[in-house]
Amino acid sequence: MSTALRAELRRVFDDWNSSHMTAQAVQNWARATSTKGADPYATLLVEHLRGLGEYLITCDDIPTYLSGFDLEPEKAVAWLGGVSAIFDAKQRATDLRDDPFYGPHTRAILKDIS
């Protein structure tokens, strides 16, 4: 299952990056996707994509997520946690505040961080 899910994640990332899928479509895909039998890293990516709008995940994050595929799943989970620590949520929320998909989530984030 992990191999199949990882391949599907790559396809979704490719489709999203090439504008064949919208952020909403990616989130819907993740919410409908099972992680049963998947490795911890693939599971974490699907969980992140399920909260795409709330986490302000954009196409800019795709290379980071794909880089984790080069590591053992458990190490990739820890590595992603470290990478996430340098994410500037306030800047991204500010940049996306007028976006129709991300905008509603940015208001709550900016209120909490300000």
C-alpha positions in Angstrom: 0.0 0.0 0.0 2.8 2.5 0.8 4.3 2.1 -2.6 0.9 2.7 -4.3 0.1 5.6 -2.0 3.5 7.2 -2.5 3.0 6.9 -6.3 -0.5 8.4 -6.0 0.9 11.3 -3.8 3.5 12.0 -6.5 0.8 12.1 -9.2 -1.4 14.4 -7.1 1.6 16.7 -6.5 2.4 16.7 -10.2 -1.2 17.4 -11.1 -1.5 20.2 -8.5 1.8 21.8 -9.5 0.8 21.8 -13.2 -2.7 23.3 -12.3 -4.5 20.1 -13.3 -5.9 20.0 -9.8 -6.9 22.9 -7.5 -6.0 23.1 -3.8 -9.7 22.2 -3.1 -9.4 19.1 -5.3 -6.2 18.0 -3.6 -7.8 18.4 -0.2 -10.9 16.5 -1.4 -8.6 13.7 -2.7 -6.8 13.5 0.6 -10.0 13.3 2.6 -11.2 10.4 0.4 -7.9 8.5 0.5 -7.2 5.7 2.9 -3.9 5.5 4.7 -4.5 1.9 5.9 -1.2 0.0 5.6 0.8 3.1 4.5 4.1 4.0 6.0 4.3 6.9 8.5 5.6 9.5 6.1 2.9 8.8 3.4 0.3 8.8 6.2 1.6 12.2 7.5 1.5 13.7 4.0 -2.1 12.7 3.5 -3.0 14.1 6.9 -1.4 17.4 6.0 -3.3 17.5 2.7 -6.5 16.8 4.5 -6.0 20.1 6.3 -4.4 21.9 3.3 -6.4 25.1 3.8 -5.9 25.2 7.5 -2.2 24.5 7.3 -1.8 26.9 4.4 0.0 24.3 2.3 0.6 25.5 -1.3 2.4 24.3 -4.4 5.5 25.9 -2.9 5.7 23.1 -0.4 5.7 20.3 -2.9 9.5 20.1 -3.3 9.8 19.8 0.5 7.3 17.0 0.7 9.0 15.2 -2.2 12.4 15.5 -0.6 11.1 13.4 2.3 10.6 10.5 -0.1 14.4 10.1 -0.2 14.5 9.2 3.5 13.4 6.2 5.5 9.7 6.9 6.5 10.3 7.4 10.2 13.3 9.7 9.5 11.2 11.6 7.0 8.5 12.3 9.6 11.1 13.7 12.0 12.8 15.7 9.2 9.5 17.2 8.1 8.8 18.3 11.7 12.1 20.2 11.7 11.5 21.8 8.3 8.0 22.9 9.4 9.5 24.7 12.4 11.1 27.3 10.0 7.8 27.9 8.2 6.6 31.5 8.5 2.9 31.1 9.0 2.3 34.8 9.5 3.9 35.7 6.2 2.1 33.0 4.3 -1.2 33.9 5.9 -0.7 37.5 5.0 0.2 36.6 1.4 -2.9 34.3 1.0 -5.4 36.4 2.9 -7.3 37.4 -0.4 -7.2 33.9 -1.9 -10.7 32.5 -2.2 -9.6 29.0 -0.9 -7.1 30.0 1.8 -8.5 33.4 2.8 -11.1 32.2 5.3 -8.4 30.2 7.1 -5.9 33.1 7.2 -8.1 35.3 9.2 -8.1 32.9 12.1 -4.4 32.3 11.8 -3.5 36.0 11.7 -5.8 36.7 14.7 -4.1 34.0 16.7 -0.6 35.1 15.8 -1.0 38.8 16.1 
